[in-house]
Amino acid sequence: MSAHTFSVRRFSPEKSTLGRLFARDSVVRRMDWVLLLATVLLCGIGTLLVYSATRNRTNLTHGDHYYFLIRHLMNAGIGFALAAGAMAIGHHRMRSVVPFFYVLSILGILAVLSPLGSTVNGAHSWIVIGGGFSLQPSEFVKVAIIIGMAMVLSARVDAGDKIHPDNRTVLQALSLAVIPILIIMLMPDLGSIMVLAAIILGVLLVSGADNRWVFGLILAGLAGSLTVWKLGILSKYQVDRFAAFANPALDPSGVGYNTSQARIAIGSGGLLGKGLFHGSQTTGQFVPEQQTDFVFSVAGEELGFVGAAFIIALIGVILWRACSIARSATDLYGTIVAAGVVAWFAFQSFENIGMTLGIMPVAGIPLPFVSYGGSSMFANCIAIGMLQSVRMQRPMSA
């Protein structure tokens, strides 16, 4: 063999690190880069909005203008590391960690009901870690229910024993979801329960289960909501929130204050907004919880209709890519996982933006990837990692 031939083979692109990186079956080629880009952009915009909402709130930042900015960036960094971990576990091996993750999430929400739990804004759903950090275990229950129900509903279908999940299988899957929901009701965390209900319906719709289960759950949910209302199980602040939603003029300086100020902020932004860090409502600290539940009001005021619409468009891109991943999944398990994430992000985004605009009741849930909050960011990023894991199992086209 000549020296020239040896040189060509040694430095052939197919044999080089760069060649392996961009090979047909490589991680780089299989990842959904549009999904990743939309997620990164949302996190970036959220970082700017969180900083704008908190830089002058000395009562929250202890005099450090960068207090929430640094922590939000740390949360995003940890979140993307968790997304990479979910990808590394892989689509098929993901089933093996379902029992562990499910039990861990149950222990987490049970810990909230113990002396370890803390109350924030009326909801006893937090565990204070220290150093300005806290954990909301109910966020991880969303992931646990998706992968738990997906494992049960798809087991016999993916094995070839059934075409669709039978009634017994559906009951088993629902039992996995009922246990954490009942525990969360004791907190109470109404916002998380609403999101979990949307996830369960989304999972059942794509699983191939009999549609009577879906209609039955909707009727059961309506009956349960009426029963909870009549029995007075809801906390006073939750009842007041629904009353303010039904009648916005009921108490504009009290329970309806948040929504009223948020709408003023969004309306004042106009088409292009007042400019980042120049919103009078935001700078004047008129909107409470603006870095978490009402972060969309910062976008409306400072970035205007165009900026707010861009955020909604990015959420739409994530939902579009997740739907595409669900359609092209190689098995029912992957389809259900992706569809569960779609139901989760779609409902939570609609509820958060809707309550800021006054078209939905205030439920205290964050805007995915935008609002400040470590638990929410971690759970959301794990979901993105699961989507990428399902995507990478798709056969590459010729």
C-alpha positions, 0 to 999 in steps of 0.5 A: 500500500502506498503512502498516498493511499494510506494518507487518504484513508486515514483522513477520510471524512467517514473515518474522522470525528467530524464525519462520525458526528454528522453520519446518518445515524448520529445524534446530531442528524437525528435530533430535532434542531427546530424544537431545540432552537425554539426551546432555547429562544423561549428560555432566552426571552424568559431570562430577559423578562424575569430580569426586567420584572425583578431587577427593581424589586429589592424586597425580593432580591435583597438588594442584588439586581441580578438575584433572579437573573443568575438563578434563572440561568442556573435553572436553565442550565440544570434543565438542559442537563436533565434534557440531555440525561433523558436523551441519554437514557434513550427511548427503549430504556426509558420504560425501565426507569418509569417505576423509579421515577413514579415512586420518587414523584409520589414520595416528593408530593407526600413530603410536601404534606409533611413538616418539610412542606411550605406554603407559597401564595396560598398553595401548600405545595413547596419544599424549601431547600435553602439559599433562595431555592425551593422545590415543587414536586407536583411539577415532576408528577406531570412527567411521571403520569405521562411515562407511567400511563404510556408504559401501561397503555402501550405494553400489550400493543407494542408487544403485538398482543392487542391492537388497542388498549382494553378496558382493564388496561385503561383502568390500570393506567388511570389508577396510576394517575389517580393516586398523585392527583388525590395527594395534590388535592390535599395541598391544594394545588388546583392549577396542577390538577387542571394540567394533569387532567389535560394530560390524562385526556390527551394520553387517552385520546391518542392511545386508541382507548375507547372514546367512552373513557374520554367522555366519561372522564369529562363528565366525571370531572364536571361532576367532581368540580361541582361536588368540590364547589358545593362541599366547600373543599376549595380554599377561600383564595381559590374561590375568590379567584373564580369569583373574580374571573366570573366578575372582573369588577368584583374587587379590582383592588383586592382579589382581582388586582393581579389580573386587572394590573396585568391587563393594563400592562399588556394594553399599554404596550401597543404594537411594539411595546415600550422597550425592554426594561422600560415598562412603567407597570413593570418598573413600578411593580404594580403587577404581583408575581410578575416573574412567575405566573404573570410574566407574560404581562412583561412581554406585552408591556415591554415587547408589545403585541409583536413580542408577545405574538413571537412568544406564542409562535415559539410555543406553537413551534414546540407543539408542532414539532412534538406533534410531528414526533408523535406521528412518526414514533416507531411505537405506541409508547413513543406516540403517547409520550409525545402526545402527553407533552403536547397536551401538557404544554398546550393547556398550561400555556393557554391557561397561563396566557389566558389568565393574564389576559383575563379570559381564564381563571387565575390558577397559579401555573407558570408559562413553560420555559419563560416563567421563573421557577426551577421545578417547572424548568426542570420538568419542562426540559425533561419533557423536551429530552423525552421528545428528542429521545422518541425522535431519535428512534425514528428510522432515517429516510434514505 
